[in-house]
Amino acid sequence: MTESWLGIEQLRIKTEDTKEQQESKRLDVARLYGLCFGTEAGQKVLAMMQADVDEQETFDPNMSAQHGYYREGQKQPLRKILQYIKLATQK
């Protein structure tokens, strides 16, 4: 790890944090996601994740609703990554 690594505990948003502290932590995490997935390797990983998610139908009339919820839940990590990357590029 680099000397500037904050450590996971320092990045966790806590209810007792001020709004400014929460926003600062959110931006720090977004920057880390941007650094990680902004590389060529990170872009390849994102493309593979996207392909995996896109290949799977969320809801299938022949399957139970729980199956659809499960599939939708599988998409959540990718969505979170993309949200952080977007936030990192906006600031």
C-alpha positions as CSV (number, residue, x, y, z in Angstrom):
1,M,0.0,0.0,0.0
2,T,1.1,3.6,-0.5
3,E,1.9,6.0,2.4
4,S,-1.3,8.0,1.5
5,W,-3.6,5.0,2.2
6,L,-6.2,6.2,4.6
7,G,-7.3,2.8,5.9
8,I,-10.7,1.4,5.6
9,E,-11.8,2.6,9.1
10,Q,-11.0,6.2,8.2
11,L,-13.1,6.0,5.0
12,R,-16.2,4.6,6.7
13,I,-19.0,7.1,6.9
14,K,-20.4,7.3,10.4
15,T,-23.6,8.8,11.6
16,E,-21.7,11.1,13.9
17,D,-19.6,12.5,11.0
18,T,-20.6,16.0,10.0
19,K,-22.0,16.4,6.5
20,E,-18.7,17.9,5.3
21,Q,-16.8,14.8,6.7
22,Q,-19.3,12.5,5.0
23,E,-18.9,14.2,1.7
24,S,-15.1,14.2,2.0
25,K,-15.1,10.5,2.8
26,R,-17.4,9.8,-0.1
27,L,-15.1,11.7,-2.5
28,D,-12.0,9.9,-1.1
29,V,-13.7,6.6,-1.8
30,A,-14.8,7.8,-5.3
31,R,-11.2,8.8,-6.1
32,L,-9.9,5.4,-5.1
33,Y,-12.5,3.7,-7.4
34,G,-11.5,6.1,-10.1
35,L,-7.8,5.3,-9.7
36,C,-8.5,1.6,-9.7
37,F,-10.9,1.4,-12.6
38,G,-9.4,4.2,-14.5
39,T,-6.5,2.0,-15.6
40,E,-6.5,-0.1,-18.7
41,A,-6.8,-3.2,-16.6
42,G,-9.6,-1.7,-14.6
43,Q,-11.5,-0.8,-17.8
44,K,-11.1,-4.4,-18.9
45,V,-12.5,-5.7,-15.6
46,L,-15.4,-3.3,-15.9
47,A,-16.1,-4.4,-19.4
48,M,-16.1,-8.1,-18.3
49,M,-18.4,-7.3,-15.4
50,Q,-20.8,-5.4,-17.7
51,A,-20.8,-8.3,-20.2
52,D,-21.6,-10.8,-17.4
53,V,-24.5,-8.6,-16.1
54,D,-25.9,-7.9,-19.6
55,E,-25.9,-11.6,-20.6
56,Q,-28.3,-12.4,-17.8
57,E,-32.0,-11.5,-18.0
58,T,-33.2,-10.0,-14.8
59,F,-36.7,-11.3,-14.9
60,D,-37.8,-14.4,-16.7
61,P,-41.5,-15.3,-16.8
62,N,-40.6,-19.0,-16.3
63,M,-38.7,-18.3,-13.1
64,S,-39.8,-17.2,-9.6
65,A,-39.7,-13.6,-8.5
66,Q,-36.9,-14.4,-6.1
67,H,-34.8,-15.4,-9.1
68,G,-35.3,-11.9,-10.5
69,Y,-34.4,-10.3,-7.2
70,Y,-31.3,-12.4,-7.1
71,R,-30.3,-11.3,-10.6
72,E,-31.0,-7.7,-9.8
73,G,-28.8,-8.0,-6.7
74,Q,-25.9,-9.3,-8.8
75,K,-25.9,-6.0,-10.7
76,Q,-25.6,-3.8,-7.6
77,P,-21.8,-4.0,-7.2
78,L,-21.3,-2.9,-10.8
79,R,-23.7,0.0,-10.3
80,K,-21.9,1.1,-7.2
81,I,-18.6,1.0,-8.9
82,L,-20.0,3.1,-11.8
83,Q,-21.5,5.6,-9.5
84,Y,-18.2,6.1,-7.7
85,I,-16.3,6.5,-11.0
86,K,-18.9,9.1,-12.1
87,L,-18.6,11.0,-8.9
88,A,-14.8,10.9,-9.1
89,T,-14.8,12.3,-12.6
90,Q,-17.3,15.1,-11.7
91,K,-15.2,16.5,-8.8
